[in-house]
């Protein structure tokens, strides 16, 4: 294999490792908010790593450019969806973990109920 | 390359376990959202493994479909209905 294929192979390996750790967090964390935080960040960075590794493997061909274009879209859409899910879960009434220490959003909604 | 794909399939099974035991409705929604992001990476890897270039277009479209589905589920959580 050429040198750029080796480097892309290693970057894809980092991405897959982040994906696996994010799914481990999805299984093991105690609370929906902890699970959302751990899993979303890790899986977003892991998918970006996979796509960037594919870009490094293929260079500036049509295939590689499409993989590079997909990275900003993942970075834009995934945190927005996670934020909407966390807000919806809080309004839906899912309780926090019993060892959580602070809930600023609850205090803000008590001051301004329409928030 | 194939071992990476097998690890991603195992991650999808972990998300399915979370959607199975979930305890509350938003837990299952989070698992399905994470599975959508994993599917983008799986499709991109499949494009490299099978050397079919159109699969990266499928990954690019899947990002937006997963995003719109997540927003619809979050709207259901807030308003308890899918109208409007």
N, CA and C atoms of all chains as a GROMACS GRO file, in nm:
protein
  597
    1UNK      N    1   0.084  -0.120   0.000
    1UNK     CA    2   0.000   0.000   0.000
    1UNK      C    3   0.088   0.125   0.000
    2UNK      N    4   0.036   0.230  -0.060
    2UNK     CA    5   0.108   0.358  -0.062
    2UNK      C    6   0.100   0.423   0.076
    3UNK      N    7   0.180   0.531   0.095
    3UNK     CA    8   0.189   0.589   0.229
    3UNK      C    9   0.058   0.657   0.269
    4UNK      N   10  -0.014   0.719   0.172
    4UNK     CA   11  -0.138   0.786   0.212
    4UNK      C   12  -0.245   0.684   0.252
    5UNK      N   13  -0.240   0.564   0.196
    5UNK     CA   14  -0.336   0.462   0.239
    5UNK      C   15  -0.308   0.417   0.381
    6UNK      N   16  -0.177   0.407   0.417
    6UNK     CA   17  -0.145   0.371   0.555
    6UNK      C   18  -0.194   0.477   0.653
    7UNK      N   19  -0.170   0.607   0.619
    7UNK     CA   20  -0.212   0.714   0.711
    7UNK      C   21  -0.364   0.717   0.723
    8UNK      N   22  -0.436   0.700   0.611
    8UNK     CA   23  -0.582   0.696   0.616
    8UNK      C   24  -0.632   0.579   0.697
    9UNK      N   25  -0.564   0.463   0.683
    9UNK     CA   26  -0.600   0.344   0.762
    9UNK      C   27  -0.590   0.373   0.911
   10UNK      N   28  -0.483   0.444   0.953
   10UNK     CA   29  -0.464   0.473   1.096
   10UNK      C   30  -0.570   0.572   1.145
   11UNK      N   31  -0.603   0.675   1.061
   11UNK     CA   32  -0.703   0.774   1.103
   11UNK      C   33  -0.841   0.707   1.116
   12UNK      N   34  -0.875   0.617   1.020
   12UNK     CA   35  -1.002   0.546   1.030
   12UNK      C   36  -1.004   0.459   1.157
   13UNK      N   37  -0.889   0.402   1.194
   13UNK     CA   38  -0.882   0.324   1.317
   13UNK      C   39  -0.912   0.408   1.440
   14UNK      N   40  -0.857   0.534   1.444
   14UNK     CA   41  -0.891   0.624   1.554
   14UNK      C   42  -1.042   0.652   1.557
   15UNK      N   43  -1.101   0.675   1.440
   15UNK     CA   44  -1.245   0.704   1.436
   15UNK      C   45  -1.328   0.589   1.487
   16UNK      N   46  -1.292   0.467   1.446
   16UNK     CA   47  -1.369   0.350   1.489
   16UNK      C   48  -1.352   0.329   1.640
   17UNK      N   49  -1.232   0.358   1.692
   17UNK     CA   50  -1.211   0.344   1.837
   17UNK      C   51  -1.300   0.442   1.913
   18UNK      N   52  -1.310   0.569   1.862
   18UNK     CA   53  -1.398   0.665   1.928
   18UNK      C   54  -1.544   0.621   1.921
   19UNK      N   55  -1.586   0.564   1.807
   19UNK     CA   56  -1.723   0.514   1.795
   19UNK      C   57  -1.751   0.405   1.899
   20UNK      N   58  -1.655   0.312   1.916
   20UNK     CA   59  -1.676   0.201   2.011
   20UNK      C   60  -1.684   0.254   2.153
   21UNK      N   61  -1.598   0.355   2.187
   21UNK     CA   62  -1.603   0.409   2.324
   21UNK      C   63  -1.733   0.485   2.348
   22UNK      N   64  -1.783   0.556   2.243
   22UNK     CA   65  -1.910   0.626   2.259
   22UNK      C   66  -2.025   0.531   2.283
   23UNK      N   67  -2.026   0.417   2.213
   23UNK     CA   68  -2.135   0.321   2.234
   23UNK      C   69  -2.122   0.253   2.369
   24UNK      N   70  -1.998   0.235   2.417
   24UNK     CA   71  -1.979   0.184   2.554
   24UNK      C   72  -2.038   0.282   2.655
   25UNK      N   73  -2.017   0.414   2.632
   25UNK     CA   74  -2.077   0.514   2.720
   25UNK      C   75  -2.228   0.511   2.713
   26UNK      N   76  -2.283   0.487   2.593
   26UNK     CA   77  -2.429   0.479   2.578
   26UNK      C   78  -2.486   0.364   2.660
   27UNK      N   79  -2.408   0.256   2.673
   27UNK     CA   80  -2.458   0.144   2.752
   27UNK      C   81  -2.439   0.164   2.902
   28UNK      N   82  -2.332   0.231   2.944
   28UNK     CA   83  -2.292   0.222   3.083
   28UNK      C   84  -2.324   0.344   3.168
   29UNK      N   85  -2.354   0.461   3.107
   29UNK     CA   86  -2.378   0.579   3.190
   29UNK      C   87  -2.514   0.568   3.261
   30UNK      N   88  -2.534   0.635   3.375
   30UNK     CA   89  -2.653   0.609   3.456
   30UNK      C   90  -2.777   0.689   3.417
   31UNK      N   91  -2.765   0.791   3.333
   31UNK     CA   92  -2.870   0.892   3.319
   31UNK      C   93  -2.884   0.925   3.172
   32UNK      N   94  -3.003   0.970   3.129
   32UNK     CA   95  -3.018   0.999   2.987
   32UNK      C   96  -2.932   1.117   2.944
   33UNK      N   97  -2.912   1.217   3.031
   33UNK     CA   98  -2.834   1.334   2.991
   33UNK      C   99  -2.686   1.298   2.981
   34UNK      N  100  -2.638   1.214   3.075
   34UNK     CA  101  -2.499   1.167   3.066
   34UNK      C  102  -2.478   1.085   2.940
   35UNK      N  103  -2.575   0.997   2.910
   35UNK     CA  104  -2.564   0.912   2.792
   35UNK      C  105  -2.560   0.994   2.664
   36UNK      N  106  -2.646   1.097   2.658
   36UNK     CA  107  -2.653   1.182   2.539
   36UNK      C  108  -2.522   1.257   2.520
   37UNK      N  109  -2.469   1.310   2.630
   37UNK     CA  110  -2.344   1.386   2.622
   37UNK      C  111  -2.227   1.298   2.578
   38UNK      N  112  -2.211   1.183   2.644
   38UNK     CA  113  -2.098   1.098   2.610
   38UNK      C  114  -2.106   1.041   2.470
   39UNK      N  115  -2.225   0.988   2.436
   39UNK     CA  116  -2.238   0.919   2.309
   39UNK      C  117  -2.232   1.016   2.192
   40UNK      N  118  -2.298   1.132   2.202
   40UNK     CA  119  -2.304   1.222   2.086
   40UNK      C  120  -2.167   1.277   2.050
   41UNK      N  121  -2.092   1.321   2.151
   41UNK     CA  122  -1.960   1.379   2.120
   41UNK      C  123  -1.869   1.274   2.058
   42UNK      N  124  -1.862   1.155   2.122
   42UNK     CA  125  -1.770   1.053   2.073
   42UNK      C  126  -1.808   1.004   1.935
   43UNK      N  127  -1.938   0.981   1.911
   43UNK     CA  128  -1.977   0.924   1.782
   43UNK      C  129  -1.964   1.027   1.671
   44UNK      N  130  -1.988   1.157   1.702
   44UNK     CA  131  -1.968   1.260   1.600
   44UNK      C  132  -1.821   1.270   1.559
   45UNK      N  133  -1.731   1.274   1.658
   45UNK     CA  134  -1.589   1.282   1.626
   45UNK      C  135  -1.541   1.155   1.556
   46UNK      N  136  -1.595   1.039   1.594
   46UNK     CA  137  -1.554   0.915   1.530
   46UNK      C  138  -1.596   0.909   1.384
   47UNK      N  139  -1.720   0.953   1.355
   47UNK     CA  140  -1.765   0.953   1.216
   47UNK      C  141  -1.686   1.052   1.133
   48UNK      N  142  -1.652   1.169   1.192
   48UNK     CA  143  -1.567   1.265   1.121
   48UNK      C  144  -1.429   1.206   1.095
   49UNK      N  145  -1.377   1.127   1.189
   49UNK     CA  146  -1.248   1.063   1.169
   49UNK      C  147  -1.251   0.963   1.054
   50UNK      N  148  -1.360   0.885   1.046
   50UNK     CA  149  -1.373   0.788   0.936
   50UNK      C  150  -1.376   0.860   0.802
   51UNK      N  151  -1.456   0.969   0.794
   51UNK     CA  152  -1.469   1.041   0.666
   51UNK      C  153  -1.337   1.109   0.629
   52UNK      N  154  -1.264   1.165   0.730
   52UNK     CA  155  -1.136   1.229   0.699
   52UNK      C  156  -1.031   1.126   0.657
   53UNK      N  157  -1.037   1.008   0.716
   53UNK     CA  158  -0.945   0.902   0.674
   53UNK      C  159  -0.970   0.861   0.530
   54UNK      N  160  -1.098   0.855   0.491
   54UNK     CA  161  -1.131   0.822   0.351
   54UNK      C  162  -1.080   0.932   0.257
   55UNK      N  163  -1.088   1.060   0.302
   55UNK     CA  164  -1.034   1.169   0.220
   55UNK      C  165  -0.883   1.157   0.205
   56UNK      N  166  -0.813   1.122   0.312
   56UNK     CA  167  -0.667   1.107   0.303
   56UNK      C  168  -0.630   0.989   0.213
   57UNK      N  169  -0.710   0.882   0.216
   57UNK     CA  170  -0.682   0.768   0.130
   57UNK      C  171  -0.695   0.802  -0.018
   58UNK      N  172  -0.800   0.879  -0.054
   58UNK     CA  173  -0.832   0.897  -0.196
   58UNK      C  174  -0.781   1.026  -0.255
   59UNK      N  175  -0.741   1.124  -0.170
   59UNK     CA  176  -0.691   1.249  -0.224
   59UNK      C  177  -0.801   1.333  -0.285
   60UNK      N  178  -0.761   1.426  -0.375
   60UNK     CA  179  -0.858   1.520  -0.431
   60UNK      C  180  -0.927   1.462  -0.554
   61UNK      N  181  -0.985   1.342  -0.537
   61UNK     CA  182  -1.072   1.290  -0.643
   61UNK      C  183  -1.217   1.322  -0.606
   62UNK      N  184  -1.312   1.282  -0.691
   62UNK     CA  185  -1.452   1.308  -0.659
   62UNK      C  186  -1.496   1.238  -0.533
   63UNK      N  187  -1.449   1.116  -0.516
   63UNK     CA  188  -1.482   1.038  -0.397
   63UNK      C  189  -1.432   1.104  -0.269
   64UNK      N  190  -1.304   1.147  -0.271
   64UNK     CA  191  -1.246   1.208  -0.152
   64UNK      C  192  -1.309   1.342  -0.120
   65UNK      N  193  -1.340   1.423  -0.223
   65UNK     CA  194  -1.401   1.553  -0.198
   65UNK      C  195  -1.539   1.537  -0.136
   66UNK      N  196  -1.614   1.435  -0.182
   66UNK     CA  197  -1.747   1.414  -0.121
   66UNK      C  198  -1.734   1.374   0.026
   67UNK      N  199  -1.635   1.293   0.058
   67UNK     CA  200  -1.614   1.258   0.199
   67UNK      C  201  -1.576   1.380   0.280
   68UNK      N  202  -1.496   1.472   0.220
   68UNK     CA  203  -1.456   1.594   0.292
   68UNK      C  204  -1.576   1.686   0.311
   69UNK      N  205  -1.668   1.692   0.212
   69UNK     CA  206  -1.785   1.779   0.223
   69UNK      C  207  -1.881   1.727   0.330
   70UNK      N  208  -1.883   1.595   0.352
   70UNK     CA  209  -1.976   1.539   0.450
   70UNK      C  210  -1.937   1.577   0.593
   71UNK      N  211  -1.807   1.611   0.620
   71UNK     CA  212  -1.764   1.639   0.757
   71UNK      C  213  -1.834   1.760   0.818
   72UNK      N  214  -1.842   1.880   0.750
   72UNK     CA  215  -1.911   1.993   0.814
   72UNK      C  216  -2.058   1.967   0.838
   73UNK      N  217  -2.122   1.886   0.752
   73UNK     CA  218  -2.263   1.858   0.774
   73UNK      C  219  -2.283   1.773   0.899
   74UNK      N  220  -2.197   1.674   0.921
   74UNK     CA  221  -2.206   1.596   1.045
   74UNK      C  222  -2.182   1.686   1.166
   75UNK      N  223  -2.081   1.775   1.155
   75UNK     CA  224  -2.049   1.861   1.269
   75UNK      C  225  -2.161   1.961   1.296
   76UNK      N  226  -2.238   2.000   1.194
   76UNK     CA  227  -2.347   2.096   1.216
   76UNK      C  228  -2.473   2.027   1.268
   77UNK      N  229  -2.510   1.912   1.211
   77UNK     CA  230  -2.642   1.857   1.239
   77UNK      C  231  -2.646   1.774   1.367
   78UNK      N  232  -2.539   1.702   1.400
   78UNK     CA  233  -2.547   1.609   1.513
   78UNK      C  234  -2.562   1.680   1.649
   79UNK      N  235  -2.486   1.789   1.679
   79UNK     CA  236  -2.509   1.856   1.808
   79UNK      C  237  -2.644   1.924   1.817
   80UNK      N  238  -2.697   1.975   1.702
   80UNK     CA  239  -2.828   2.038   1.705
   80UNK      C  240  -2.936   1.936   1.741
   81UNK      N  241  -2.928   1.817   1.682
   81UNK     CA  242  -3.024   1.713   1.716
   81UNK      C  243  -3.012   1.668   1.860
   82UNK      N  244  -2.887   1.660   1.911
   82UNK     CA  245  -2.869   1.619   2.050
   82UNK      C  246  -2.925   1.723   2.146
   83UNK      N  247  -2.907   1.853   2.112
   83UNK     CA  248  -2.960   1.959   2.198
   83UNK      C  249  -3.112   1.956   2.200
   84UNK      N  250  -3.174   1.933   2.083
   84UNK     CA  251  -3.320   1.927   2.078
   84UNK      C  252  -3.371   1.808   2.159
   85UNK      N  253  -3.302   1.695   2.151
   85UNK     CA  254  -3.345   1.577   2.229
   85UNK      C  255  -3.331   1.601   2.378
   86UNK      N  256  -3.222   1.668   2.422
   86UNK     CA  257  -3.203   1.693   2.565
   86UNK      C  258  -3.310   1.787   2.617
   87UNK      N  259  -3.342   1.893   2.541
   87UNK     CA  260  -3.446   1.987   2.581
   87UNK      C  261  -3.582   1.917   2.586
   88UNK      N  262  -3.611   1.833   2.486
   88UNK     CA  263  -3.737   1.762   2.484
   88UNK      C  264  -3.749   1.665   2.600
   89UNK      N  265  -3.638   1.598   2.636
   89UNK     CA  266  -3.642   1.504   2.748
   89UNK      C  267  -3.666   1.577   2.879
   90UNK      N  268  -3.606   1.697   2.894
   90UNK     CA  269  -3.626   1.773   3.018
   90UNK      C  270  -3.769   1.823   3.030
   91UNK      N  271  -3.828   1.868   2.918
   91UNK     CA  272  -3.967   1.913   2.923
   91UNK      C  273  -4.060   1.794   2.941
   92UNK      N  274  -4.023   1.678   2.883
   92UNK     CA  275  -4.104   1.557   2.895
   92UNK      C  276  -4.112   1.510   3.040
   93UNK      N  277  -4.010   1.545   3.122
   93UNK     CA  278  -4.017   1.510   3.263
   93UNK      C  279  -3.929   1.395   3.304
   94UNK      N  280  -3.822   1.367   3.227
   94UNK     CA  281  -3.730   1.261   3.268
   94UNK      C  282  -3.644   1.312   3.384
   95UNK      N  283  -3.641   1.241   3.498
   95UNK     CA  284  -3.564   1.292   3.612
   95UNK      C  285  -3.414   1.278   3.592
   96UNK      N  286  -3.340   1.365   3.662
   96UNK     CA  287  -3.194   1.354   3.660
   96UNK      C  288  -3.150   1.237   3.748
   97UNK      N  289  -3.020   1.203   3.735
   97UNK     CA  290  -2.961   1.102   3.822
   97UNK      C  291  -2.966   1.152   3.965
   98UNK      N  292  -2.980   1.062   4.065
   98UNK     CA  293  -2.999   1.111   4.202
   98UNK      C  294  -2.874   1.176   4.260
   99UNK      N  295  -2.757   1.152   4.200
   99UNK     CA  296  -2.635   1.216   4.250
   99UNK      C  297  -2.599   1.343   4.174
  100UNK      N  298  -2.687   1.391   4.085
  100UNK     CA  299  -2.662   1.517   4.016
  100UNK      C  300  -2.674   1.631   4.116
  101UNK      N  301  -2.592   1.737   4.095
  101UNK     CA  302  -2.584   1.842   4.196
  101UNK      C  303  -2.655   1.969   4.154
  102UNK      N  304  -2.674   1.995   4.023
  102UNK     CA  305  -2.729   2.125   3.984
  102UNK      C  306  -2.817   2.105   3.861
  103UNK      N  307  -2.923   2.187   3.848
  103UNK     CA  308  -3.014   2.181   3.734
  103UNK      C  309  -3.052   2.325   3.697
  104UNK      N  310  -2.966   2.390   3.620
  104UNK     CA  311  -2.989   2.532   3.589
  104UNK      C  312  -3.111   2.552   3.501
  105UNK      N  313  -3.138   2.456   3.412
  105UNK     CA  314  -3.250   2.477   3.318
  105UNK      C  315  -3.382   2.477   3.392
  106UNK      N  316  -3.393   2.395   3.500
  106UNK     CA  317  -3.516   2.395   3.580
  106UNK      C  318  -3.537   2.530   3.648
  107UNK      N  319  -3.428   2.588   3.702
  107UNK     CA  320  -3.440   2.720   3.766
  107UNK      C  321  -3.478   2.827   3.664
  108UNK      N  322  -3.418   2.819   3.544
  108UNK     CA  323  -3.451   2.918   3.441
  108UNK      C  324  -3.597   2.907   3.400
  109UNK      N  325  -3.648   2.782   3.388
  109UNK     CA  326  -3.787   2.768   3.348
  109UNK      C  327  -3.883   2.809   3.460
  110UNK      N  328  -3.837   2.804   3.585
  110UNK     CA  329  -3.923   2.851   3.694
  110UNK      C  330  -3.938   3.003   3.688
  111UNK      N  331  -3.829   3.074   3.652
  111UNK     CA  332  -3.838   3.219   3.638
  111UNK      C  333  -3.919   3.259   3.516
  112UNK      N  334  -3.890   3.195   3.401
  112UNK     CA  335  -3.960   3.228   3.276
  112UNK      C  336  -4.026   3.101   3.224
  113UNK      N  337  -4.154   3.081   3.249
  113UNK     CA  338  -4.216   2.951   3.216
  113UNK      C  339  -4.224   2.924   3.066
  114UNK      N  340  -4.214   3.026   2.983
  114UNK     CA  341  -4.229   3.002   2.840
  114UNK      C  342  -4.098   2.965   2.773
  115UNK      N  343  -3.988   2.957   2.846
  115UNK     CA  344  -3.857   2.930   2.786
  115UNK      C  345  -3.853   2.787   2.733
  116UNK      N  346  -0.965  -0.337   0.705
  116UNK     CA  347  -1.091  -0.268   0.676
  116UNK      C  348  -1.211  -0.347   0.726
  117UNK      N  349  -1.210  -0.480   0.704
  117UNK     CA  350  -1.324  -0.561   0.745
  117UNK      C  351  -1.340  -0.564   0.896
  118UNK      N  352  -1.228  -0.562   0.970
  118UNK     CA  353  -1.238  -0.565   1.117
  118UNK      C  354  -1.301  -0.436   1.167
  119UNK      N  355  -1.275  -0.321   1.100
  119UNK     CA  356  -1.340  -0.195   1.138
  119UNK      C  357  -1.491  -0.207   1.119
  120UNK      N  358  -1.531  -0.268   1.008
  120UNK     CA  359  -1.674  -0.279   0.982
  120UNK      C  360  -1.742  -0.368   1.086
  121UNK      N  361  -1.672  -0.475   1.127
  121UNK     CA  362  -1.729  -0.564   1.229
  121UNK      C  363  -1.744  -0.491   1.361
  122UNK      N  364  -1.646  -0.404   1.396
  122UNK     CA  365  -1.656  -0.328   1.521
  122UNK      C  366  -1.776  -0.233   1.516
  123UNK      N  367  -1.800  -0.170   1.399
  123UNK     CA  368  -1.914  -0.078   1.388
  123UNK      C  369  -2.047  -0.154   1.399
  124UNK      N  370  -2.055  -0.275   1.344
  124UNK     CA  371  -2.177  -0.355   1.358
  124UNK      C  372  -2.200  -0.389   1.505
  125UNK      N  373  -2.092  -0.419   1.579
  125UNK     CA  374  -2.106  -0.445   1.722
  125UNK      C  375  -2.156  -0.322   1.795
  126UNK      N  376  -2.110  -0.202   1.753
  126UNK     CA  377  -2.159  -0.078   1.814
  126UNK      C  378  -2.308  -0.061   1.789
  127UNK      N  379  -2.354  -0.096   1.668
  127UNK     CA  380  -2.498  -0.086   1.638
  127UNK      C  381  -2.577  -0.182   1.728
  128UNK      N  382  -2.520  -0.300   1.757
  128UNK     CA  383  -2.591  -0.392   1.847
  128UNK      C  384  -2.596  -0.335   1.989
  129UNK      N  385  -2.491  -0.261   2.030
  129UNK     CA  386  -2.495  -0.196   2.162
  129UNK      C  387  -2.608  -0.094   2.168
  130UNK      N  388  -2.625  -0.015   2.058
  130UNK     CA  389  -2.734   0.081   2.053
  130UNK      C  390  -2.869   0.011   2.058
  131UNK      N  391  -2.879  -0.106   1.992
  131UNK     CA  392  -3.006  -0.180   1.995
  131UNK      C  393  -3.037  -0.230   2.135
  132UNK      N  394  -2.931  -0.272   2.210
  132UNK     CA  395  -2.954  -0.316   2.348
  132UNK      C  396  -3.007  -0.200   2.431
  133UNK      N  397  -2.951  -0.080   2.411
  133UNK     CA  398  -2.998   0.037   2.485
  133UNK      C  399  -3.143   0.070   2.447
  134UNK      N  400  -3.176   0.055   2.318
  134UNK     CA  401  -3.315   0.081   2.277
  134UNK      C  402  -3.409  -0.025   2.331
  135UNK      N  403  -3.356  -0.146   2.361
  135UNK     CA  404  -3.441  -0.253   2.414
  135UNK      C  405  -3.469  -0.231   2.562
  136UNK      N  406  -3.365  -0.200   2.643
  136UNK     CA  407  -3.383  -0.195   2.788
  136UNK      C  408  -3.419  -0.056   2.836
  137UNK      N  409  -3.428   0.040   2.747
  137UNK     CA  410  -3.433   0.185   2.765
  137UNK      C  411  -3.494   0.249   2.886
  138UNK      N  412  -3.594   0.191   2.953
  138UNK     CA  413  -3.659   0.246   3.074
  138UNK      C  414  -3.746   0.370   3.048
  139UNK      N  415  -3.714   0.458   2.953
  139UNK     CA  416  -3.802   0.572   2.925
  139UNK      C  417  -3.800   0.597   2.775
  140UNK      N  418  -3.898   0.676   2.726
  140UNK     CA  419  -3.908   0.697   2.582
  140UNK      C  420  -3.787   0.774   2.526
  141UNK      N  421  -3.739   0.884   2.587
  141UNK     CA  422  -3.624   0.954   2.530
  141UNK      C  423  -3.497   0.871   2.525
  142UNK      N  424  -3.481   0.772   2.616
  142UNK     CA  425  -3.365   0.684   2.607
  142UNK      C  426  -3.360   0.610   2.474
  143UNK      N  427  -3.474   0.559   2.432
  143UNK     CA  428  -3.479   0.486   2.304
  143UNK      C  429  -3.454   0.580   2.187
  144UNK      N  430  -3.504   0.704   2.199
  144UNK     CA  431  -3.481   0.801   2.090
  144UNK      C  432  -3.333   0.835   2.077
  145UNK      N  433  -3.263   0.848   2.191
  145UNK     CA  434  -3.119   0.875   2.187
  145UNK      C  435  -3.045   0.761   2.118
  146UNK      N  436  -3.084   0.637   2.150
  146UNK     CA  437  -3.018   0.521   2.089
  146UNK      C  438  -3.037   0.521   1.937
  147UNK      N  439  -3.160   0.554   1.891
  147UNK     CA  440  -3.185   0.555   1.747
  147UNK      C  441  -3.107   0.668   1.679
  148UNK      N  442  -3.095   0.784   1.746
  148UNK     CA  443  -3.019   0.896   1.690
  148UNK      C  444  -2.872   0.860   1.674
  149UNK      N  445  -2.814   0.795   1.776
  149UNK     CA  446  -2.673   0.754   1.768
  149UNK      C  447  -2.654   0.650   1.659
  150UNK      N  448  -2.753   0.561   1.642
  150UNK     CA  449  -2.743   0.460   1.536
  150UNK      C  450  -2.744   0.523   1.398
  151UNK      N  451  -2.818   0.636   1.381
  151UNK     CA  452  -2.815   0.705   1.252
  151UNK      C  453  -2.679   0.761   1.220
  152UNK      N  454  -2.611   0.819   1.321
  152UNK     CA  455  -2.476   0.871   1.296
  152UNK      C  456  -2.378   0.759   1.268
  153UNK      N  457  -2.397   0.643   1.336
  153UNK     CA  458  -2.310   0.528   1.310
  153UNK      C  459  -2.329   0.476   1.167
  154UNK      N  460  -2.454   0.483   1.118
  154UNK     CA  461  -2.482   0.430   0.985
  154UNK      C  462  -2.411   0.511   0.877
  155UNK      N  463  -2.391   0.643   0.902
  155UNK     CA  464  -2.315   0.724   0.806
  155UNK      C  465  -2.172   0.672   0.792
  156UNK      N  466  -2.108   0.645   0.907
  156UNK     CA  467  -1.972   0.592   0.902
  156UNK      C  468  -1.966   0.453   0.840
  157UNK      N  469  -2.069   0.370   0.869
  157UNK     CA  470  -2.071   0.236   0.810
  157UNK      C  471  -2.085   0.241   0.658
  158UNK      N  472  -2.171   0.332   0.609
  158UNK     CA  473  -2.189   0.342   0.464
  158UNK      C  474  -2.063   0.393   0.397
  159UNK      N  475  -1.994   0.490   0.461
  159UNK     CA  476  -1.869   0.540   0.403
  159UNK      C  477  -1.763   0.431   0.398
  160UNK      N  478  -1.755   0.350   0.506
  160UNK     CA  479  -1.658   0.239   0.505
  160UNK      C  480  -1.693   0.136   0.399
  161UNK      N  481  -1.824   0.113   0.380
  161UNK     CA  482  -1.868   0.015   0.280
  161UNK      C  483  -1.832   0.062   0.139
  162UNK      N  484  -1.834   0.196   0.119
  162UNK     CA  485  -1.794   0.249  -0.012
  162UNK      C  486  -1.648   0.221  -0.040
  163UNK      N  487  -1.563   0.224   0.065
  163UNK     CA  488  -1.421   0.195   0.043
  163UNK      C  489  -1.400   0.045   0.023
  164UNK      N  490  -1.472  -0.038   0.102
  164UNK     CA  491  -1.448  -0.182   0.097
  164UNK      C  492  -1.490  -0.238  -0.038
  165UNK      N  493  -1.612  -0.200  -0.084
  165UNK     CA  494  -1.663  -0.258  -0.207
  165UNK      C  495  -1.624  -0.180  -0.332
  166UNK      N  496  -1.556  -0.062  -0.315
  166UNK     CA  497  -1.510   0.023  -0.426
  166UNK      C  498  -1.625   0.066  -0.517
  167UNK      N  499  -1.741   0.094  -0.458
  167UNK     CA  500  -1.853   0.151  -0.533
  167UNK      C  501  -1.870   0.296  -0.487
  168UNK      N  502  -1.844   0.393  -0.576
  168UNK     CA  503  -1.833   0.532  -0.533
  168UNK      C  504  -1.967   0.596  -0.500
  169UNK      N  505  -2.077   0.539  -0.549
  169UNK     CA  506  -2.205   0.607  -0.523
  169UNK      C  507  -2.249   0.593  -0.378
  170UNK      N  508  -2.189   0.502  -0.301
  170UNK     CA  509  -2.234   0.483  -0.163
  170UNK      C  510  -2.200   0.603  -0.075
  171UNK      N  511  -2.099   0.683  -0.114
  171UNK     CA  512  -2.069   0.803  -0.034
  171UNK      C  513  -2.180   0.906  -0.051
  172UNK      N  514  -2.251   0.905  -0.165
  172UNK     CA  515  -2.368   0.992  -0.181
  172UNK      C  516  -2.480   0.949  -0.088
  173UNK      N  517  -2.495   0.817  -0.070
  173UNK     CA  518  -2.595   0.766   0.024
  173UNK      C  519  -2.564   0.814   0.165
  174UNK      N  520  -2.434   0.812   0.204
  174UNK     CA  521  -2.395   0.861   0.336
  174UNK      C  522  -2.428   1.009   0.350
  175UNK      N  523  -2.402   1.087   0.246
  175UNK     CA  524  -2.427   1.232   0.251
  175UNK      C  525  -2.574   1.262   0.266
  176UNK      N  526  -2.662   1.180   0.203
  176UNK     CA  527  -2.806   1.202   0.218
  176UNK      C  528  -2.855   1.152   0.353
  177UNK      N  529  -2.790   1.047   0.406
  177UNK     CA  530  -2.834   0.988   0.532
  177UNK      C  531  -2.818   1.084   0.650
  178UNK      N  532  -2.715   1.173   0.641
  178UNK     CA  533  -2.693   1.271   0.747
  178UNK      C  534  -2.819   1.355   0.766
  179UNK      N  535  -2.875   1.406   0.655
  179UNK     CA  536  -2.989   1.497   0.666
  179UNK      C  537  -3.115   1.421   0.705
  180UNK      N  538  -3.132   1.297   0.657
  180UNK     CA  539  -3.250   1.220   0.695
  180UNK      C  540  -3.251   1.192   0.845
  181UNK      N  541  -3.133   1.155   0.899
  181UNK     CA  542  -3.122   1.128   1.042
  181UNK      C  543  -3.151   1.254   1.123
  182UNK      N  544  -3.101   1.370   1.073
  182UNK     CA  545  -3.121   1.497   1.144
  182UNK      C  546  -3.269   1.534   1.149
  183UNK      N  547  -3.338   1.520   1.036
  183UNK     CA  548  -3.481   1.556   1.032
  183UNK      C  549  -3.563   1.461   1.119
  184UNK      N  550  -3.527   1.331   1.118
  184UNK     CA  551  -3.597   1.236   1.204
  184UNK      C  552  -3.578   1.268   1.351
  185UNK      N  553  -3.454   1.307   1.390
  185UNK     CA  554  -3.430   1.342   1.530
  185UNK      C  555  -3.510   1.465   1.571
  186UNK      N  556  -3.518   1.565   1.482
  186UNK     CA  557  -3.593   1.686   1.516
  186UNK      C  558  -3.742   1.655   1.530
  187UNK      N  559  -3.795   1.564   1.446
  187UNK     CA  560  -3.936   1.528   1.458
  187UNK      C  561  -3.963   1.457   1.590
  188UNK      N  562  -3.871   1.368   1.631
  188UNK     CA  563  -3.889   1.298   1.759
  188UNK      C  564  -3.882   1.396   1.875
  189UNK      N  565  -3.790   1.494   1.868
  189UNK     CA  566  -3.780   1.593   1.977
  189UNK      C  567  -3.904   1.679   1.983
  190UNK      N  568  -3.962   1.712   1.867
  190UNK     CA  569  -4.085   1.790   1.866
  190UNK      C  570  -4.201   1.711   1.926
  191UNK      N  571  -4.201   1.578   1.902
  191UNK     CA  572  -4.302   1.494   1.965
  191UNK      C  573  -4.286   1.495   2.117
  192UNK      N  574  -4.161   1.497   2.166
  192UNK     CA  575  -4.140   1.497   2.310
  192UNK      C  576  -4.193   1.624   2.374
  193UNK      N  577  -4.174   1.740   2.306
  193UNK     CA  578  -4.214   1.867   2.367
  193UNK      C  579  -4.365   1.883   2.362
  194UNK      N  580  -4.427   1.859   2.244
  194UNK     CA  581  -4.568   1.894   2.226
  194UNK      C  582  -4.662   1.775   2.239
  195UNK      N  583  -4.611   1.653   2.255
  195UNK     CA  584  -4.690   1.531   2.268
  195UNK      C  585  -4.774   1.501   2.144
  196UNK      N  586  -4.746   1.561   2.031
  196UNK     CA  587  -4.819   1.536   1.908
  196UNK      C  588  -4.728   1.567   1.790
  197UNK      N  589  -4.762   1.515   1.672
  197UNK     CA  590  -4.682   1.541   1.553
  197UNK      C  591  -4.753   1.634   1.456
  198UNK      N  592  -4.859   1.702   1.500
  198UNK     CA  593  -4.930   1.793   1.410
  198UNK      C  594  -4.849   1.920   1.386
  199UNK      N  595  -4.908   2.012   1.304
  199UNK     CA  596  -4.845   2.139   1.266
  199UNK      C  597  -4.719   2.114   1.190
   0.00000   0.00000   0.00000
